Amino acid sequence: MTVLIVAGGEIDKEFTKSYIKYIDNHALYIIACDKGYEACEALGITPKVLVGDFDSVDDAAQNRAKSAGIEMVKLNPIKDDTDVEVALNHAFSVTNPGDEIYMIGCTGGRLDHTIGNFHLMGMGAKCERAVIIVDSHNHIEMITPGETYVVEPETQFGKYVSVFPFMGPVTGLTMTGFKYPVTNKTLEGFDTLTVSNEVKTSSYAEITIESGYLIVMETRD
């Protein structure tokens, strides 16, 4: 199963509509987070579940969700996790290892929430789900040892590919098929060495690591 989580951050309506078609909206299990429900309405999609403490979605929108038969999960505003983390845990409960979970509305606005959402990708890595954050300029994933991240020109999200170690060093970084190839590199962080690489070959490029957690961003202007 493929899950789409719609949060309350910045959303480009036209991009998001086209991207939902790209990942097949007919097969999606959609979860809205708080204000993300209003984004769902604007996009013309109906979530299965609405999760949140409802601090940023008004009563009228909540009533519309109830009338549409959407499952409502109301959270205590005094809690130890964000609405998106609760939504992600729900996504884990309805998916299997190897499934994909896309998250939109998870960037822009408050930077603390954006960084927090990067941490949630690590939750996906630990339970063998691909948690993918997408907006109109960025496609963001996390890879772990044993995975191969493949960039194919015909399906590439953006011109640039950047990688970053997350929560500790990454060892054995190898990037083949890129303009700036990398072989068995250790990344400690705190530099910009691996920002804005590009695919060199006409076939595909690959990224692998030996240890750690690596964030991979495909980006476009």
Backbone hydrogen bonds in HBPLUS format (Angstrom, degrees):
<---DONOR---> <-ACCEPTOR-->    atom                        ^
c    i                          cat <-CA-CA->   ^        H-A-AA   ^      H-
h    n   atom  resd res      DA  || num        DHA   H-A  angle D-A-AA Bond
n    s   type  num  typ     dist DA aas  dist angle  dist       angle   num
A0029-TYR N   A0002-THR O   2.98 MM  27  6.33 153.8  2.05 151.1 159.6     1
A0003-VAL N   A0100-GLU O   3.09 MM  97  6.54 163.3  2.12 152.9 157.7     2
A0102-TYR N   A0003-VAL O   2.80 MM  99  6.12 162.2  1.83 165.2 159.8     3
A0004-LEU N   A0029-TYR O   2.97 MM  25  6.16 158.3  2.02 140.8 145.2     4
A0031-ILE N   A0004-LEU O   2.86 MM  27  6.23 161.7  1.90 157.7 161.9     5
A0005-ILE N   A0102-TYR O   2.76 MM  97  6.14 166.9  1.78 162.1 166.0     6
A0104-ILE N   A0005-ILE O   2.93 MM  99  6.32 163.9  1.96 172.5 177.3     7
A0006-VAL N   A0031-ILE O   2.83 MM  25  6.25 162.9  1.86 162.2 167.7     8
A0033-CYS N   A0006-VAL O   2.84 MM  27  6.01 157.5  1.89 164.1 157.6     9
A0007-ALA N   A0104-ILE O   2.89 MM  97  6.17 177.5  1.89 154.3 154.8    10
A0009-GLY N   A0105-GLY O   2.65 MM  96  4.06 138.4  1.82 129.2 128.8    11
A0010-GLU N   A0107-THR O   3.14 MM  97  6.25 146.4  2.26 160.2 168.6    12
A0016-THR N   A0012-ASP O   2.89 MM   4  5.96 167.6  1.90 160.2 164.4    13
A0017-LYS N   A0013-LYS O   2.97 MM   4  6.18 159.8  2.02 152.5 157.4    14
A0018-SER N   A0014-GLU O   3.21 MM   4  6.43 165.7  2.23 148.2 151.3    15
A0019-TYR N   A0015-PHE O   2.87 MM   4  6.10 151.8  1.95 151.5 160.7    16
A0020-ILE N   A0016-THR O   2.89 MM   4  6.02 156.4  1.94 151.5 156.8    17
A0021-LYS N   A0017-LYS O   3.24 MM   4  6.53 154.4  2.31 143.5 149.7    18
A0022-TYR N   A0018-SER O   3.06 MM   4  6.30 145.2  2.18 137.2 147.1    19
A0023-ILE N   A0019-TYR O   3.02 MM   4  6.40 146.0  2.13 149.3 156.9    20
A0024-ASP N   A0021-LYS O   3.14 MM   3  4.89 157.9  2.19  98.5 104.4    21
A0027-ALA N   A0024-ASP O   3.21 MM   3  5.88 152.2  2.29 116.1 122.6    22
A0028-LEU N   A0025-ASN O   3.38 MM   3  5.14 166.1  2.41  99.9 103.7    23
A0048-LYS N   A0030-ILE O   2.77 MM  18  5.58 154.1  1.83 145.7 150.4    24
A0032-ALA N   A0049-VAL O   2.91 MM  17  6.26 170.5  1.92 163.3 163.1    25
A0051-VAL N   A0032-ALA O   2.81 MM  19  6.15 170.1  1.82 166.3 165.8    26
A0036-GLY N   A0033-CYS O   2.70 MM   3  4.95 159.9  1.74 138.8 134.4    27
A0034-ASP N   A0051-VAL O   2.78 MM  17  5.98 149.3  1.87 149.4 158.8    28
A0037-TYR N   A0034-ASP O   2.98 MM   3  6.00 173.9  1.98 130.2 132.2    29
A0038-GLU N   A0035-LYS O   3.04 MM   3  5.64 132.2  2.27 114.1 123.9    30
A0040-CYS N   A0036-GLY O   2.95 MM   4  6.29 149.2  2.04 144.5 152.9    31
A0041-GLU N   A0037-TYR O   2.98 MM   4  6.37 155.3  2.04 149.9 155.9    32
A0042-ALA N   A0038-GLU O   3.04 MM   4  6.31 156.9  2.10 142.8 148.8    33
A0043-LEU N   A0039-ALA O   2.90 MM   4  6.14 140.8  2.06 144.7 156.0    34
A0043-LEU N   A0040-CYS O   3.12 MM   3  5.01 122.8  2.46  91.8 106.6    35
A0044-GLY N   A0040-CYS O   2.92 MM   4  6.07 115.9  2.34 140.4 156.6    36
A0045-ILE N   A0040-CYS O   3.02 MM   5  5.21 167.3  2.04 147.4 147.7    37
A0044-GLY N   A0041-GLU O   3.15 MM   3  5.08 148.1  2.25  97.1 106.7    38
A0071-GLU N   A0048-LYS O   3.15 MM  23  6.30 152.7  2.23 153.2 147.1    39
A0050-LEU N   A0071-GLU O   2.79 MM  21  6.15 155.6  1.85 168.6 177.0    40
A0073-VAL N   A0050-LEU O   2.82 MM  23  6.06 166.5  1.84 168.4 165.5    41
A0052-GLY N   A0073-VAL O   3.12 MM  21  6.55 149.9  2.21 173.5 169.5    42
A0075-LEU N   A0052-GLY O   2.82 MM  23  5.43 161.1  1.86 125.0 128.8    43
A0062-GLN N   A0058-ASP O   3.10 MM   4  6.45 157.4  2.15 149.8 156.7    44
A0063-ASN N   A0059-ASP O   2.87 MM   4  6.12 154.2  1.94 150.9 157.8    45
A0064-ARG N   A0060-ALA O   2.98 MM   4  6.28 150.1  2.07 144.5 152.7    46
A0065-ALA N   A0061-ALA O   2.98 MM   4  6.27 154.4  2.04 147.2 153.9    47
A0066-LYS N   A0062-GLN O   2.97 MM   4  6.28 158.6  2.02 148.9 154.4    48
A0067-SER N   A0063-ASN O   2.93 MM   4  6.13 160.2  1.97 147.9 153.2    49
A0068-ALA N   A0064-ARG O   2.98 MM   4  6.19 136.1  2.18 140.3 151.8    50
A0068-ALA N   A0065-ALA O   3.15 MM   3  5.09 127.8  2.44  92.8 106.5    51
A0070-ILE N   A0065-ALA O   3.13 MM   5  5.51 163.9  2.15 160.5 155.4    52
A0069-GLY N   A0066-LYS O   2.99 MM   3  5.21 158.4  2.04 107.2 113.6    53
A0086-VAL N   A0082-THR O   3.14 MM   4  6.52 159.1  2.19 152.4 157.4    54
A0087-ALA N   A0083-ASP O   2.92 MM   4  6.21 158.4  1.97 148.6 155.0    55
A0088-LEU N   A0084-VAL O   2.79 MM   4  6.01 151.6  1.87 147.4 155.5    56
A0089-ASN N   A0085-GLU O   2.95 MM   4  6.21 158.1  1.99 149.4 154.4    57
A0090-HIS N   A0086-VAL O   3.02 MM   4  6.33 150.2  2.12 144.8 153.2    58
A0091-ALA N   A0087-ALA O   2.88 MM   4  6.22 149.3  1.97 143.2 152.4    59
A0092-PHE N   A0088-LEU O   2.88 MM   4  6.27 149.9  1.97 150.0 158.1    60
A0093-SER N   A0089-ASN O   3.18 MM   4  6.45 144.0  2.32 138.0 146.9    61
A0093-SER N   A0090-HIS O   3.02 MM   3  5.09 121.4  2.38  95.1 110.2    62
A0094-VAL N   A0091-ALA O   3.20 MM   3  5.41 145.9  2.32 102.9 112.1    63
A0095-THR N   A0092-PHE O   3.40 MM   3  5.27 164.6  2.42 100.7 105.1    64
A0099-ASP N   A0096-ASN O   2.97 MM   3  5.69 159.5  2.02 148.9 150.5    65
A0098-GLY N   A0128-GLU O   2.65 MM  30  5.85 163.1  1.68 169.4 173.6    66
A0130-ALA N   A0099-ASP O   3.13 MM  31  6.48 158.3  2.18 157.8 161.5    67
A0101-ILE N   A0130-ALA O   2.82 MM  29  6.05 167.1  1.83 165.2 162.9    68
A0132-ILE N   A0101-ILE O   2.84 MM  31  6.15 163.7  1.87 156.5 161.6    69
A0103-MET N   A0132-ILE O   2.76 MM  29  6.03 152.3  1.83 163.3 162.3    70
A0134-VAL N   A0103-MET O   3.05 MM  31  6.24 163.9  2.08 158.4 160.2    71
A0114-THR N   A0110-ARG O   3.30 MM   4  6.65 154.1  2.37 141.7 149.2    72
A0115-ILE N   A0111-LEU O   2.91 MM   4  6.16 167.9  1.93 158.9 160.0    73
A0116-GLY N   A0112-ASP O   2.92 MM   4  6.03 154.6  1.98 140.2 148.4    74
A0117-ASN N   A0113-HIS O   2.86 MM   4  6.08 146.6  1.97 144.5 152.8    75
A0118-PHE N   A0114-THR O   3.13 MM   4  6.55 138.6  2.31 141.2 152.2    76
A0118-PHE N   A0115-ILE O   3.05 MM   3  5.06 125.8  2.36  95.6 109.9    77
A0119-HIS N   A0115-ILE O   3.21 MM   4  6.64 149.8  2.30 147.1 154.5    78
A0120-LEU N   A0116-GLY O   3.20 MM   4  6.61 139.0  2.38 137.9 149.1    79
A0121-MET N   A0118-PHE O   3.09 MM   3  5.39 140.5  2.25 102.8 113.5    80
A0122-GLY N   A0119-HIS O   2.96 MM   3  5.39 135.6  2.16 106.3 118.0    81
A0123-MET N   A0120-LEU O   3.04 MM   3  5.06 126.1  2.35  95.1 108.9    82
A0124-GLY N   A0120-LEU O   3.28 MM   4  6.71 151.2  2.37 144.9 151.5    83
A0125-ALA N   A0121-MET O   3.01 MM   4  6.39 151.8  2.09 144.8 152.7    84
A0126-LYS N   A0122-GLY O   3.02 MM   4  6.26 151.3  2.11 146.3 152.8    85
A0127-CYS N   A0123-MET O   3.26 MM   4  6.56 136.3  2.47 140.3 150.7    86
A0127-CYS N   A0124-GLY O   3.17 MM   3  5.32 133.7  2.40  98.4 110.5    87
A0129-ARG N   A0124-GLY O   2.85 MM   5  4.77 174.5  1.85 141.8 141.9    88
A0128-GLU N   A0125-ALA O   3.40 MM   3  5.09 167.3  2.42  99.9 101.0    89
A0133-ILE N   A0140-ILE O   2.99 MM   7  5.06 153.0  2.07 147.8 151.2    90
A0140-ILE N   A0133-ILE O   2.83 MM   7  5.06 166.2  1.84 157.8 161.4    91
A0135-ASP N   A0138-ASN O   2.95 MM   3  5.29 157.6  2.00 150.2 152.9    92
A0220-ARG N   A0137-HIS O   2.96 MM  83  5.12 146.6  2.08 141.8 146.0    93
A0139-HIS N   A0218-GLU O   2.88 MM  79  5.14 141.5  2.02 148.2 159.1    94
A0218-GLU N   A0139-HIS O   2.92 MM  79  5.14 165.6  1.94 150.4 154.0    95
A0141-GLU N   A0216-VAL O   2.97 MM  75  5.32 163.0  2.00 151.7 157.2    96
A0216-VAL N   A0141-GLU O   2.81 MM  75  5.32 163.8  1.83 147.5 153.1    97
A0143-ILE N   A0214-LEU O   2.79 MM  71  5.30 160.1  1.83 152.0 156.9    98
A0214-LEU N   A0143-ILE O   3.03 MM  71  5.30 173.0  2.04 157.3 159.0    99
A0147-GLU N   A0144-THR O   3.15 MM   3  5.88 159.3  2.19 143.7 146.2   100
A0149-TYR N   A0207-ILE O   2.96 MM  58  5.02 166.2  1.98 152.5 152.5   101
A0207-ILE N   A0149-TYR O   2.86 MM  58  5.02 138.9  2.03 139.5 151.3   102
A0151-VAL N   A0205-ALA O   2.84 MM  54  5.12 165.7  1.86 147.4 151.2   103
A0205-ALA N   A0151-VAL O   2.89 MM  54  5.12 151.0  1.97 140.9 150.5   104
A0155-THR N   A0152-GLU O   2.99 MM   3  5.55 146.1  2.11 118.2 127.9   105
A0156-GLN N   A0152-GLU O   2.80 MM   4  5.54 113.5  2.25 153.7 170.6   106
A0160-TYR N   A0219-THR O   3.14 MM  59  5.20 160.3  2.18 158.2 156.1   107
A0219-THR N   A0160-TYR O   2.87 MM  59  5.20 159.5  1.91 140.8 147.8   108
A0161-VAL N   A0197-ASN O   2.85 MM  36  5.02 158.1  1.90 133.6 138.5   109
A0197-ASN N   A0161-VAL O   2.89 MM  36  5.02 154.9  1.95 138.5 139.6   110
A0162-SER N   A0217-MET O   2.86 MM  55  5.15 159.8  1.90 148.8 155.2   111
A0217-MET N   A0162-SER O   2.78 MM  55  5.15 171.0  1.79 163.5 164.7   112
A0163-VAL N   A0194-THR O   3.09 MM  31  5.66 155.7  2.15 146.5 153.0   113
A0164-PHE N   A0215-ILE O   2.92 MM  51  5.13 148.3  2.02 141.7 150.6   114
A0215-ILE N   A0164-PHE O   2.83 MM  51  5.13 167.4  1.85 161.4 159.2   115
A0166-PHE N   A0213-TYR O   2.96 MM  47  5.47 148.1  2.06 157.4 154.6   116
A0170-VAL N   A0187-LEU O   2.95 MM  17  5.11 156.0  2.01 144.1 152.0   117
A0187-LEU N   A0170-VAL O   2.74 MM  17  5.11 158.4  1.79 154.1 161.1   118
A0171-THR N   A0211-SER O   3.15 MM  40  5.23 151.8  2.23 126.8 135.1   119
A0210-GLU N   A0171-THR O   2.82 MM  39  5.51 166.2  1.84 147.0 147.6   120
A0211-SER N   A0171-THR O   3.36 MM  40  5.23 149.5  2.46 132.2 128.7   121
A0173-LEU N   A0185-LYS O   2.82 MM  12  4.78 156.2  1.88 147.8 140.7   122
A0185-LYS N   A0173-LEU O   2.90 MM  12  4.78 168.2  1.91 133.4 132.7   123
A0174-THR N   A0208-THR O   2.96 MM  34  5.40 160.7  1.99 153.0 155.0   124
A0208-THR N   A0174-THR O   3.02 MM  34  5.40 154.2  2.09 149.5 157.5   125
A0175-MET N   A0182-VAL O   2.74 MM   7  4.83 154.7  1.81 129.2 136.5   126
A0182-VAL N   A0175-MET O   3.14 MM   7  4.83 159.8  2.18 128.9 135.0   127
A0176-THR N   A0206-GLU O   2.99 MM  30  5.33 146.8  2.10 145.4 154.6   128
A0206-GLU N   A0176-THR O   2.95 MM  30  5.33 152.9  2.02 141.3 149.8   129
A0200-LYS N   A0177-GLY O   2.83 MM  23  5.60 162.4  1.86 137.6 142.5   130
A0201-THR N   A0177-GLY O   3.43 MM  24  5.48 159.1  2.48 135.0 134.9   131
A0179-LYS N   A0198-GLU O   2.67 MM  19  5.39 162.6  1.70 161.3 164.1   132
A0195-VAL N   A0192-THR O   3.32 MM   3  5.55 154.2  2.39 122.3 118.0   133
